[in-house]
Amino acid sequence: AAVLTLVNQERAQAGCGPVRANPPLAALAAAFSKDMATRGFFGHTDPDGNSPWDRATKAGLSGLGGENIARGQGDAQAVMNAWMNSPGHKANILNCEFRTLGVGVYVADGGPWWTQDFGF
């Protein structure tokens, strides 16, 4: 919830409407954060070659717009600072076409592991 609040603060400052929490996207994001931690990879494509859109389709979800990932930031403000200082991640957060957001975090050695999945 803290990340969602911070995302909507940034979007408001940029003139975008808010995103609303989306439980299926949050489940997708949480599963991916855990997968990165347990299988020891960090990237949008998993070791099986699945993209975020592949994973969404396999979960029965349509309308995935974009994904942000991060690793090692201890709290919501720290991870948002990292994303907002990265042009590609910031572009997802401030994409006014996105309407929904699911956030997943998994705490493990080498983490926390963060995923944001945005939807239309």
C-alpha positions as CSV (number, residue, x, y, z in Angstrom):
1,A,0.0,0.0,0.0
2,A,2.9,2.4,0.7
3,V,4.3,2.0,-2.8
4,L,0.8,2.6,-4.3
5,T,0.5,5.8,-2.3
6,L,3.9,7.0,-3.4
7,V,3.2,6.1,-7.1
8,N,0.0,8.1,-7.0
9,Q,1.7,11.1,-5.4
10,E,4.2,11.1,-8.3
11,R,1.5,10.7,-10.9
12,A,-0.5,13.5,-9.4
13,Q,2.5,15.8,-9.6
14,A,2.9,14.8,-13.3
15,G,-0.8,15.4,-14.1
16,C,-1.7,11.7,-14.4
17,G,-4.7,10.1,-12.8
18,P,-4.2,7.6,-10.0
19,V,-3.7,3.9,-10.4
20,R,-5.8,1.6,-8.3
21,A,-4.7,-1.6,-6.5
22,N,-5.2,-4.7,-8.6
23,P,-5.1,-7.9,-6.6
24,P,-4.4,-10.2,-9.6
25,L,-1.5,-8.0,-10.7
26,A,-0.3,-7.9,-7.0
27,A,-0.3,-11.7,-7.0
28,L,1.7,-11.8,-10.2
29,A,4.2,-9.3,-8.9
30,A,4.6,-11.1,-5.6
31,A,5.1,-14.5,-7.3
32,F,7.8,-12.9,-9.6
33,S,9.6,-11.3,-6.7
34,K,9.7,-14.6,-4.9
35,D,10.8,-16.4,-8.1
36,M,13.7,-14.0,-8.6
37,A,14.8,-14.6,-4.9
38,T,14.4,-18.3,-4.9
39,R,16.0,-19.0,-8.3
40,G,18.7,-16.4,-7.9
41,F,18.1,-14.2,-11.0
42,F,17.3,-10.5,-11.5
43,G,15.7,-9.5,-14.7
44,H,12.4,-9.2,-16.5
45,T,12.8,-12.5,-18.3
46,D,12.9,-15.5,-16.1
47,P,15.4,-18.4,-16.5
48,D,12.7,-20.3,-18.5
49,G,12.6,-17.5,-21.1
50,N,9.2,-16.1,-19.9
51,S,8.7,-12.3,-20.3
52,P,6.3,-10.4,-18.0
53,W,3.6,-10.7,-20.7
54,D,4.2,-14.5,-20.9
55,R,3.8,-14.8,-17.1
56,A,0.6,-12.7,-17.1
57,T,-0.9,-14.8,-19.9
58,K,0.0,-18.0,-18.0
59,A,-1.7,-16.5,-14.9
60,G,-4.9,-15.8,-16.9
61,L,-4.3,-12.0,-17.0
62,S,-4.6,-9.6,-19.9
63,G,-3.8,-6.0,-20.1
64,L,-0.4,-5.9,-18.6
65,G,1.2,-2.6,-19.5
66,G,4.7,-2.6,-17.9
67,E,6.8,-3.9,-15.2
68,N,9.4,-2.4,-12.8
69,I,11.8,-4.5,-10.7
70,A,14.3,-3.6,-8.0
71,R,16.5,-5.3,-5.5
72,G,18.0,-4.4,-2.2
73,Q,15.9,-1.3,-1.2
74,G,14.8,-1.6,2.4
75,D,11.4,0.2,2.2
76,A,8.8,1.7,-0.1
77,Q,10.4,5.2,-0.1
78,A,13.8,3.8,-1.0
79,V,12.6,1.7,-3.9
80,M,10.5,4.6,-5.2
81,N,13.5,6.9,-5.1
82,A,15.5,4.3,-7.1
83,W,12.7,3.9,-9.7
84,M,12.1,7.7,-10.0
85,N,15.9,8.2,-10.7
86,S,15.8,5.6,-13.5
87,P,14.3,7.0,-16.8
88,G,12.7,3.7,-17.9
89,H,11.2,2.9,-14.5
90,K,10.0,6.5,-14.1
91,A,8.3,6.3,-17.5
92,N,6.2,3.4,-16.3
93,I,5.2,5.1,-13.1
94,L,4.3,8.3,-15.0
95,N,2.5,6.5,-17.9
96,C,-0.9,8.2,-17.8
97,E,-2.4,5.3,-19.7
98,F,-1.9,2.9,-16.9
99,R,-4.9,2.5,-14.6
100,T,-4.0,-0.3,-12.2
101,L,-1.0,-1.5,-10.2
102,G,0.1,-4.6,-8.4
103,V,3.1,-4.5,-6.1
104,G,5.0,-7.5,-4.8
105,V,7.9,-7.6,-2.4
106,Y,9.8,-10.7,-1.2
107,V,12.3,-10.5,1.7
108,A,15.2,-12.8,1.4
109,D,19.0,-12.8,1.3
110,G,20.2,-10.4,-1.4
111,G,16.9,-8.6,-1.3
112,P,14.2,-7.4,-0.7
113,W,13.0,-8.1,-4.2
114,W,10.5,-5.7,-5.6
115,T,8.1,-5.9,-8.6
116,Q,5.6,-3.4,-9.9
117,D,3.2,-4.7,-12.6
118,F,1.1,-2.0,-14.2
119,G,-2.2,-2.5,-16.1
120,F,-4.5,-0.7,-18.4
